[in-house]
Amino acid sequence: MQIKEVCGEIIKDSRNEKTILVRIKTNVGEFFASAPNGKSKGKNEAMPYKKTIENDIKKLESFKDYFSKEYIEKFEDLRRIEDIIGKDVGANTLFAFESAVLKALSKEQKKEIWQLINLNANKFPRLVGNCIGGGLHSQGINEKIPDFQEFLLIPNENSVEKNFNLMKKIKEDVEVYLNKYDGKFKSKKNDEDALVSSLDDKTLLEILSKFKIDLGIDVASSSFYKRGKYKYNQPKIFRTKEEQLEYVSSLIKNFNILYIEDAFEQEDFESFSKLLKRFSNKLIVGDDLTTTNLKRLEKAIEEKSINAIIVKPNQNGSLIKLKKICEFAKEKNIKIIISHRSGETNENILADLAFGFEADFIKCGITGKEREVKIKRLIEIEKKF
């Protein structure tokens, strides 16, 4: 396949913020892909744009003649694109560009996109859905919000479609509970289309534990870590890292939580390790800790800090590097959670990446058209098996 033209344009994400769409023309037609935006960002993640989104678009234009000399025949040939422009654009631009190329290659070779990654893939990831939201994703919606960023549903039925339907049904039931027990609840949704409650973390876990489903929390603790302590608002209290360890441990025990993401701030590998030692049978997940970065993952494994990692494709940009990260995680028995971002688009390639890289989980919300399009693509893949 030959890339004849490439250009970028600005579109709006689900938060109505600017993001990039990359469009390419090839010998088999025109293809495009877009990148999401994150609000809750780890300080070690790659920059979305080299300087600005406008600057990246200009760079694409200035390099367009270089791509026409390259022939792309397989997934690994994405390296040729990275060799040309990888250092000149940000992670969002590179991810959108490479995704568009995979779409074109898929069309030319009459294969599914996931087949370009792994022809033998046959493992469907479990869904992880954000049911109730707090933290950075919900600020400004209510006067009071939960301190934790996400309260997650993790169904385990025997098909993606059944899991999707179960999550939606439970979310509807949870909304009924919130109307009953949260006097300030107004059925408002946050950046990820999660319900926004004024209740505290423990009360929300009590409500969710009424449903027979695995639960998870994204503490996103770096967002409320100030001057060496965790600053909680409900109730107003400062916790040391030792107190944070005891608090999170008590929640895991009391509510049988399966999935615990970013329970500590993004440089505290030691506390992650202590939590994992206590709960080796749970998923101790690194996100801000690892930022889809191979060196950070290597350190987390060396210090025995995690047994699961969030992988956000646009947080790295390079799909070649993403493959290396997934392969290394699998080699070290680290569970992989392919994840969306809070500011999403109608792009659905995340499902193909999750299936192709044989992720254990895919985290892309429950409702909202930008979230559902990814789950529906995964269901489409499932129906072809």
C-alpha positions, 0 to 999 in steps of 0.5 A, spaced: 500 500 500 502 506 498 500 513 501 499 518 496 497 524 501 496 525 508 493 531 512 490 533 519 484 537 521 481 539 527 475 536 530 471 536 537 471 530 542 466 528 547 468 534 551 467 539 545 475 540 546 479 540 540 483 534 537 486 531 531 483 527 525 488 525 520 486 523 513 490 519 508 489 518 501 492 511 498 492 507 492 486 503 495 482 509 497 481 515 502 481 513 510 481 517 516 482 516 524 482 520 530 485 521 537 482 522 544 484 527 549 485 525 556 484 530 562 487 526 568 494 525 565 500 522 568 506 527 568 510 521 565 505 520 559 507 523 552 505 530 549 499 529 545 502 534 540 509 537 539 507 544 540 500 545 538 495 541 534 496 546 529 503 545 528 502 538 528 498 539 522 503 543 518 508 538 520 504 532 516 503 537 510 510 538 510 512 531 510 507 529 505 511 527 499 516 523 504 510 518 505 509 517 498 516 513 497 514 508 502 510 501 501 506 499 507 505 491 507 504 489 514 503 492 521 511 492 522 511 497 517 508 502 521 516 503 523 517 507 517 512 512 518 515 513 525 522 514 522 519 519 518 515 523 522 515 520 529 520 525 532 516 531 529 509 530 532 506 528 538 502 522 540 495 524 538 497 525 531 502 519 531 496 515 533 491 517 529 496 517 523 498 510 524 490 508 525 488 511 519 494 507 515 491 500 519 484 501 516 487 502 509 492 496 509 485 492 512 482 494 506 487 492 501 488 486 504 481 484 505 483 483 513 480 485 519 484 490 523 486 486 528 488 480 524 494 485 521 496 485 529 495 478 530 492 473 525 491 468 531 487 472 536 481 469 539 481 472 546 475 477 548 477 482 553 472 483 559 469 490 559 470 495 564 465 500 565 465 507 569 458 507 572 459 513 577 464 518 576 468 523 581 474 526 581 477 530 575 472 528 570 466 530 575 468 537 577 463 543 577 457 538 576 455 538 583 458 542 589 460 535 592 462 529 588 466 523 590 473 523 591 475 517 587 474 518 580 471 512 577 466 506 580 467 501 575 462 495 573 466 488 571 461 483 568 463 476 567 458 473 562 460 469 556 459 474 551 461 481 550 454 483 548 451 480 554 456 483 558 454 490 555 447 489 556 448 487 563 452 493 565 447 498 562 441 494 566 445 495 572 447 502 571 439 504 570 438 500 577 444 504 580 440 511 577 434 509 581 438 507 587 441 514 587 435 518 586 432 514 592 438 515 597 442 521 594 438 528 595 442 532 591 442 527 585 440 530 578 441 524 573 447 528 571 453 525 567 460 527 567 466 527 562 465 519 561 457 519 561 458 516 568 453 518 573 455 524 578 453 523 585 454 527 591 455 521 596 461 519 599 466 513 596 464 508 601 456 509 601 457 508 593 460 502 594 455 500 599 450 501 593 454 498 588 455 491 592 448 490 592 449 488 585 452 481 583 458 483 579 465 484 580 467 492 582 473 496 581 475 503 583 480 508 579 482 512 585 486 517 581 490 519 587 495 523 584 489 528 583 488 529 590 495 528 593 498 535 596 504 536 599 505 529 601 498 527 603 492 525 600 486 530 601 479 528 601 473 532 601 468 527 603 469 527 609 475 532 609 481 529 612 488 528 610 491 521 609 499 519 610 501 514 605 501 509 610 493 511 612 492 511 605 494 504 604 490 502 610 484 505 608 484 502 601 485 495 604 479 496 608 475 498 602 478 492 598 476 487 604 469 490 606 466 490 599 470 485 595 473 490 590 476 486 584 480 492 581 484 497 584 487 503 579 492 508 582 491 507 589 497 511 590 500 517 587 504 516 581 511 516 584 510 511 590 512 504 587 513 502 594 506 503 596 503 499 590 508 494 592 505 493 599 498 493 596 500 488 591 503 483 597 497 484 601 492 482 595 495 478 590 489 475 588 486 482 586 488 487 580 492 492 582 493 497 576 498 502 574 495 508 570 498 514 572 504 510 575 506 507 568 503 512 563 503 506 557 511 507 558 515 501 557 521 504 562 515 505 567 512 498 566 519 495 567 520 499 574 513 497 576 515 490 575 522 490 578 519 493 584 513 488 584 508 494 584 502 492 580 499 486 576 495 489 571 497 495 567 492 501 563 494 501 556 492 508 552 494 508 545 494 515 544 498 516 551 504 513 547 502 514 540 507 509 537 503 502 535 509 499 534 511 501 542 504 499 544 505 492 541 512 491 545 509 494 551 503 489 551 508 483 549 512 485 555 506 485 560 504 478 557 511 475 558 511 478 565 504 475 567 501 483 567 494 483 566 493 488 560 487 493 560 486 497 553 483 504 555 479 510 552 480 517 555 475 522 558 475 526 551 473 521 546 471 521 539 467 516 534 473 512 533 472 505 534 479 502 533 480 501 540 476 494 540 481 492 534 487 493 538 484 490 544 482 484 541 489 484 536 493 485 542 489 480 546 488 484 552 485 481 558 480 487 559 477 493 555 475 500 559 471 504 555 465 506 559 458 504 559 453 509 555 454 515 550 455 514 543 463 515 543 463 509 548 458 505 545 461 505 538 467 501 541 463 496 545 459 495 539 465 494 534 468 488 539 461 485 539 461 485 531 468 482 532 465 477 536 459 475 532 464 473 526 467 468 530 
